[in-house]
């Protein structure tokens, strides 16, 4: 009798859990993850639409006779293209990419295009994720994306070194979309660890824009590299939110209800504190820019709003059930909405009419705010006991990472005691920051 009564109770609990999960997913379409983030400004967001067009240009066979160019064109000078690599030249190790010397913006750009649905080699890279076995710079990373990044750096190291040395005032920018976004994230980290191989380039000259990125690095790395890596997400894009292993997603396409059932139980029953303390859990990297173009229960789009932060908890943890979850991943829509957002920022701030001196002061103020937010994120990670927030780099060259490391042999150790945490925090800040004349902390070169 008691057993018979127990079954309806279990069914009710399960149904309530499923209803709560669906309710959360529907509400998250409003951009609840970023509702408390600050608003991005034109000065920091300006490169995004331009770099999106650069990625779009990488899909063209002939830049002098483009087929898919938007109304305003790509803004690419074919004479400034240093090299282009196709699938045959990359041997399937990475998607096609392009190196471009942007003389208008004093920038050396390395751009990697996204997943090609017709190429088996791209799937092989994306699905090669030996969870818990590939460790880099004190954290975990996506195995396949790391190997692709290594391949690019091996192939183009000498050329990039020449470009960096010949153009000492240029920045070195890595940009990619989807699969390419994950590759450039790992490539940026490899370059930072191996700066001597690129003429000892200063860290402040390196930056990365990952457009619609996959989750590819552990939380400690995602926060630690937030000063140079930026991730751009359009509204409900599914990929930065896909916590389930992508291999399992593809396998479950034949039984999508089963996958949703498992995700329902996982999201409902897993505490966020437990997720944050899982050293193998992967995340979208760096500073996040979330482009909001829709609100729930409202027809049509709203004027795009861009919010930005370096979050530790609440870093796109929930998959959104939305009819736009796949279209928001398309680079063409990200380019359009980011350009609309930038135009609104310029119109609102009238940044083009600001005198040069005030514009410089504004950029310095923005850099200071970003440094303060970066420090606050590191402190937040320390307070949450995120594993290995302070781990120093253990690799001197990118060749040492090959082959990965078995997670069973990793000694993570115990959590910091409060006194040890304060000591580690002080040492970590001393390694990363200097103090200027006014007593403010600034990033070291």
C-alpha positions as a printed Julia matrix, in Angstrom:
445×3 Matrix{Float64}:
  0.0    0.0     0.0
  2.75   2.44    0.96
  4.63   1.57   -2.24
  1.56   2.35   -4.35
  1.18   5.71   -2.62
  4.84   6.47   -3.13
  4.68   6.29   -6.93
  2.28   9.28   -7.4
  4.39  11.35   -5.05
  7.54  10.63   -7.07
  5.7   11.42  -10.29
  4.46  14.72   -8.86
  7.96  15.69   -7.71
  9.39  14.86  -11.12
  6.65  16.81  -12.94
  7.19  19.82  -10.69
 10.94  19.68  -11.37
 10.31  19.53  -15.13
  7.81  22.41  -14.94
 10.31  24.52  -12.99
 13.01  23.77  -15.55
 10.8   24.73  -18.52
  9.63  27.89  -16.72
 13.23  28.95  -16.09
 14.16  28.33  -19.71
 11.29  30.44  -21.04
 12.13  33.35  -18.75
 15.82  33.24  -19.66
 14.97  34.41  -23.18
 14.89  37.94  -21.73
 18.61  37.85  -21.08
 18.37  37.28  -17.33
 22.01  36.23  -17.21
 23.15  39.75  -18.01
 20.41  41.91  -16.51
 22.74  43.16  -13.76
 25.76  43.67  -16.01
 26.99  47.1   -17.04
 26.32  48.63  -20.44
 29.08  48.42  -23.05
 30.27  51.66  -24.66
 31.26  52.39  -28.23
 35.0   52.6   -27.52
 35.25  49.0   -26.33
 32.63  47.48  -28.65
 33.81  49.16  -31.86
 35.97  46.24  -33.13
 33.17  43.65  -32.93
 31.12  44.34  -36.11
 34.31  45.05  -38.07
 35.82  41.72  -36.99
 32.54  39.92  -37.76
 32.82  41.22  -41.33
 36.39  39.98  -41.39
 35.16  36.48  -40.5
 32.5   36.72  -43.2
 35.21  37.66  -45.69
 37.08  34.47  -44.81
 34.24  32.51  -46.46
 34.81  34.21  -49.83
 36.82  32.47  -52.52
 37.93  35.75  -54.13
 37.94  38.96  -52.07
 38.24  41.08  -55.22
 34.96  39.65  -56.51
 32.95  38.88  -53.36
 29.65  37.02  -53.64
 28.16  37.34  -50.15
 29.34  40.83  -49.15
 26.86  42.91  -47.09
 25.62  46.27  -48.36
 28.59  48.19  -46.99
 31.13  45.57  -48.05
 33.59  43.78  -45.81
 35.95  46.72  -45.44
 38.82  44.43  -46.43
 41.67  45.54  -48.68
 42.75  42.42  -50.62
 46.28  43.83  -50.91
 46.65  43.68  -47.12
 45.89  39.97  -46.89
 49.12  38.27  -45.83
 47.96  34.69  -46.36
 44.92  32.44  -46.58
 44.77  28.74  -45.7
 42.1   26.37  -47.04
 41.19  22.87  -45.88
 43.8   21.24  -48.09
 46.56  23.43  -46.65
 45.46  22.92  -43.04
 45.21  19.16  -43.61
 41.88  19.18  -41.76
 43.59  20.15  -38.5
 41.72  23.46  -38.31
 39.12  25.43  -40.24
 40.35  27.78  -43.0
 41.87  30.99  -41.68
 43.33  34.26  -42.82
 46.05  36.66  -41.62
 45.44  40.31  -42.43
 47.49  43.46  -41.83
 44.85  46.07  -41.05
 46.75  49.3   -41.65
 43.67  51.46  -41.09
 43.32  50.23  -37.51
 46.99  49.36  -36.76
 46.1   45.74  -36.22
 47.48  42.31  -37.15
 44.4   40.1   -37.43
 44.28  36.3   -37.39
 40.76  35.14  -38.24
 39.42  31.56  -38.21
 36.04  30.74  -39.71
 33.41  28.54  -38.1
 32.2   24.98  -38.44
 31.57  23.68  -41.94
 28.64  21.27  -41.75
 29.96  19.39  -44.78
 33.45  18.78  -43.37
 34.03  15.71  -41.24
 37.37  17.11  -40.03
 35.6   20.02  -38.3
 33.37  17.62  -36.38
 36.44  15.61  -35.41
 38.02  18.72  -33.86
 34.86  19.74  -32.01
 34.11  16.28  -30.64
 37.7   15.53  -29.57
 37.22  16.57  -25.97
 38.83  14.23  -23.5
 37.16  15.71  -20.44
 39.48  15.87  -17.47
 42.58  14.78  -19.36
 43.91  17.93  -21.02
 45.44  20.47  -18.65
 46.98  23.81  -19.58
 48.28  26.7   -17.49
 46.77  25.35  -14.28
 43.32  24.58  -15.68
 41.44  22.31  -18.07
 40.86  23.0   -21.77
 39.08  21.41  -24.73
 41.48  18.83  -26.18
 40.59  19.1   -29.89
 40.56  22.9   -29.92
 43.92  22.99  -28.14
 45.49  20.7   -30.77
 44.1   22.91  -33.57
 45.5   26.02  -31.88
 48.88  24.33  -31.55
 48.83  23.5   -35.24
 48.15  27.13  -36.21
 50.88  28.45  -33.93
 53.38  25.9   -35.22
 52.53  26.83  -38.81
 52.43  30.62  -38.47
 54.75  31.38  -35.56
 57.59  32.76  -37.69
 55.32  34.88  -39.87
 53.53  36.36  -36.86
 56.88  37.12  -35.25
 58.0   39.04  -38.34
 54.74  41.0   -38.49
 54.88  41.85  -34.79
 58.49  43.03  -35.01
 57.94  45.05  -38.19
 54.88  46.76  -36.73
 55.75  47.54  -33.1
 52.72  49.81  -32.63
 50.17  47.31  -33.95
 47.95  45.11  -31.82
 47.77  41.36  -32.46
 44.11  40.33  -32.63
 42.74  36.8   -32.83
 39.12  36.44  -33.93
 36.96  33.44  -34.73
 33.36  32.3   -34.94
 31.85  29.14  -33.44
 34.47  26.39  -33.85
 36.99  29.06  -34.84
 36.15  31.03  -31.68
 37.25  28.09  -29.56
 40.46  27.72  -31.55
 41.41  31.42  -31.24
 40.67  31.31  -27.5
 43.23  28.55  -27.02
 45.57  30.14  -29.57
 45.57  33.41  -27.62
 46.44  31.58  -24.41
 49.25  29.71  -26.19
 50.66  32.99  -27.52
 50.54  34.57  -24.04
 52.41  31.62  -22.54
 54.93  31.64  -25.42
 55.39  35.37  -26.01
 59.13  34.97  -26.55
 58.43  32.98  -29.71
 56.71  36.08  -31.11
 59.48  38.55  -30.32
 58.56  38.85  -26.64
 55.37  40.76  -27.52
 53.8   42.65  -24.62
 50.64  41.11  -23.16
 48.76  44.4   -23.58
 49.21  44.18  -27.39
 47.4   40.82  -27.55
 43.62  40.54  -27.66
 41.0   38.02  -28.72
 37.37  38.25  -29.8
 35.56  34.9   -29.68
 32.26  35.27  -31.55
 29.58  32.75  -30.45
 32.21  30.57  -28.72
 31.9   27.01  -27.44
 32.66  26.27  -23.81
 36.34  25.41  -24.0
 38.28  26.39  -20.83
 37.84  25.92  -17.08
 36.52  28.72  -14.9
 39.85  29.74  -13.4
 41.29  30.28  -16.9
 38.11  32.0   -18.13
 38.49  34.63  -15.4
 42.28  34.87  -15.46
 42.43  35.69  -19.2
 39.53  38.16  -19.1
 41.89  41.1   -19.62
 42.64  40.02  -23.2
 39.92  37.53  -24.26
 36.41  38.76  -25.09
 33.42  36.54  -25.9
 30.45  37.91  -27.86
 27.05  36.19  -27.54
 23.85  37.15  -29.35
 20.71  36.75  -27.2
 19.78  33.03  -26.96
 22.73  31.43  -28.81
 22.86  27.76  -27.8
 26.6   27.01  -28.12
 28.02  29.1   -25.22
 25.3   27.56  -23.02
 25.72  23.92  -24.03
 27.14  22.32  -20.89
 26.43  18.78  -22.11
 29.36  17.24  -23.97
 28.9   18.0   -27.67
 29.56  14.38  -28.54
 26.58  13.38  -26.39
 24.44  16.07  -28.06
 25.14  14.69  -31.54
 24.54  11.12  -30.38
 21.24  12.15  -28.77
 19.77  13.82  -31.85
 17.93  10.54  -32.49
 16.42  10.73  -29.0
 16.08  14.43  -28.22
 13.43  13.89  -25.49
 15.9   11.65  -23.65
 18.55  14.39  -23.8
 16.1   17.03  -22.57
 15.04  14.75  -19.73
 18.65  14.27  -18.61
 19.37  18.01  -18.88
 16.21  18.75  -16.9
 17.31  16.56  -14.01
 20.86  17.87  -14.18
 19.88  21.56  -14.16
 17.32  21.07  -11.42
 19.34  18.93   -9.04
 22.89  20.31   -9.43
 23.77  23.13   -7.05
 25.57  26.1    -8.59
 28.18  25.96   -5.81
 29.02  22.41   -6.85
 29.3   23.44  -10.52
 31.69  26.29   -9.68
 33.98  23.98   -7.73
 34.2   21.39  -10.52
 37.69  22.05  -11.98
 36.87  20.17  -15.21
 33.71  22.1   -16.1
 34.3   24.22  -19.21
 33.1   27.78  -19.87
 33.04  30.5   -22.5
 36.21  32.53  -22.05
 37.08  35.97  -20.76
 34.97  39.13  -20.66
 31.46  38.53  -21.95
 29.45  40.81  -24.24
 25.76  39.89  -24.41
 23.73  41.46  -27.22
 20.03  41.67  -26.28
 17.6   42.13  -29.18
 14.35  40.57  -27.88
 12.17  40.54  -24.78
  9.61  37.91  -23.79
  5.95  38.45  -24.62
  6.88  41.2   -27.08
  6.48  41.04  -30.84
  9.49  41.85  -33.0
 12.92  43.06  -31.99
 13.94  45.86  -29.67
 16.84  48.28  -30.24
 19.9   46.15  -29.43
 21.49  46.59  -26.03
 24.98  45.28  -25.22
 25.8   44.37  -21.64
 29.26  43.35  -20.48
 30.92  41.89  -17.41
 33.54  39.45  -16.18
 31.18  37.13  -14.31
 32.3   34.2   -12.21
 28.92  32.67  -11.33
 26.05  32.97  -13.8
 28.3   32.58  -16.85
 25.66  31.38  -19.37
 24.78  28.26  -17.4
 21.26  27.67  -18.75
 20.25  26.52  -22.22
 17.42  28.7   -23.54
 14.39  27.07  -25.11
 13.84  29.52  -27.95
 13.03  29.37  -31.66
 16.04  31.69  -32.13
 18.57  29.58  -30.25
 20.2   28.42  -33.5
 19.69  31.52  -35.67
 21.35  33.64  -32.97
 24.47  31.58  -33.6
 24.78  32.69  -37.24
 27.67  35.09  -37.91
 25.57  37.13  -40.37
 23.0   37.98  -37.67
 25.69  38.7   -35.09
 27.33  41.13  -37.53
 24.04  42.92  -38.25
 22.94  43.23  -34.64
 26.38  44.25  -33.39
 26.54  46.97  -36.05
 23.06  48.19  -35.08
 24.14  48.25  -31.44
 27.32  50.17  -32.25
 25.4   52.72  -34.34
 23.07  53.35  -31.41
 26.01  53.77  -29.04
 27.66  56.29  -31.37
 24.39  58.15  -31.83
 23.71  58.27  -28.1
 27.18  59.23  -26.98
 28.04  61.36  -30.02
 31.49  59.93  -29.6
 32.67  61.23  -32.96
 32.23  64.83  -31.76
 34.2   64.41  -28.57
 37.52  66.32  -28.64
 40.64  64.19  -28.93
 41.8   64.94  -25.37
 38.45  64.03  -23.81
 38.25  60.91  -25.96
 41.66  59.8   -24.68
 40.61  60.47  -21.09
 37.47  58.45  -21.69
 39.47  55.5   -23.0
 41.79  55.68  -19.98
 38.77  55.73  -17.67
 37.29  52.73  -19.45
 40.57  50.81  -19.16
 40.66  51.6   -15.44
 37.08  50.38  -14.98
 37.88  47.16  -16.82
 40.95  46.59  -14.64
 38.88  47.13  -11.5
 36.21  44.72  -12.77
 38.9   42.19  -13.64
 40.35  42.39  -10.12
 36.86  42.09   -8.63
 36.22  38.94  -10.7
 39.46  37.37   -9.47
 38.5   38.23   -5.89
 35.06  36.72   -6.44
 36.65  33.53   -7.77
 38.87  33.41   -4.7
 35.91  33.87   -2.34
 34.02  31.03   -4.06
 37.03  28.69   -3.77
 37.16  28.19   -7.54
 39.92  25.56   -7.98
 43.33  26.89   -8.99
 42.32  30.51   -9.43
 45.92  31.45   -8.66
 47.75  28.64  -10.46
 50.87  29.96  -12.22
 51.78  28.97  -15.74
 53.54  25.61  -15.78
 54.31  25.41  -19.49
 57.17  27.15  -21.24
 56.42  26.07  -24.81
 53.33  24.92  -26.63
 54.99  21.61  -27.49
 54.92  20.54  -23.84
 51.12  20.38  -23.82
 50.78  17.74  -26.53
 49.27  14.51  -25.35
 47.4   16.01  -22.41
 47.47  14.72  -18.89
 45.33  12.09  -17.27
 43.02  13.53  -14.65
 43.6   10.62  -12.3
 47.21  11.72  -11.88
 46.39  15.35  -11.11
 46.81  16.39   -7.5
 44.4   19.25   -6.94
 45.04  19.38   -3.2
 42.78  20.77   -0.52
 40.94  24.08   -0.6
 42.73  27.17    0.64
 42.36  28.13    4.27
 41.39  31.78    4.66
 44.92  32.92    5.56
 46.48  30.96    2.71
 43.88  32.34    0.3
 44.76  35.91    1.27
 48.45  35.17    0.83
 47.87  33.54   -2.57
 45.67  36.45   -3.63
 48.38  38.98   -2.71
 51.04  37.02   -4.59
 48.77  36.68   -7.61
 47.97  40.4    -7.71
 51.68  41.22   -7.39
 52.42  39.06  -10.45
 49.7   40.64  -12.59
 49.53  44.28  -11.53
 51.7   47.34  -10.91
 50.84  50.47   -8.95
 50.82  53.79  -10.82
 51.61  57.26   -9.48
 48.09  57.75   -8.12
 48.21  54.45   -6.23
 45.83  52.65   -8.6
 46.55  49.09   -9.71
 47.22  48.68  -13.44
 47.99  45.57  -15.47
 51.65  44.83  -16.03
 52.97  44.92  -19.57
